[in-house]
């Protein structure tokens, strides 16, 4: 069976940046399982997996536009350090969340601290990056409607 609409895919992967840095991998972890065409993985990777079969291996390079987008300066903000709760000591690189307008959690990174101000970056950490995935397809099976059929289920 080939990867395409109405399939559930199980795959091993390693994600690298242009620098060669490994930023994510299923090595030593469970493989990635997703339903094709449901927006569960980035569009550029999903498109390149179309037609692959069990056992196929592929290296896929995905541009920012088909992954997490370009970095946007409009989502980088400065706030006074005294606006942080007392139990949080802000540090560069720290990942935190704030509540959005509908009560959702919105992640950000503290990108800098200077002159009593913290620079908050709401870009995805991989925004603006070219991503290279090395994938091995372990399983491709039919999906039943919107429900993923787990191994052993009928």
Beta strands, then each sheet from edge to edge (+ up, - down):
strand 1: 7-17
strand 2: 22-25
strand 3: 32-35
strand 4: 57-62
strand 5: 76-80
strand 6: 95-99
strand 7: 105-114
strand 8: 117-121
strand 9: 131-142
sheet 1: 2+ 1- 3+
sheet 2: 2+ 1- 9+ 4-
sheet 3: 5+ 8- 7+ 6-
end
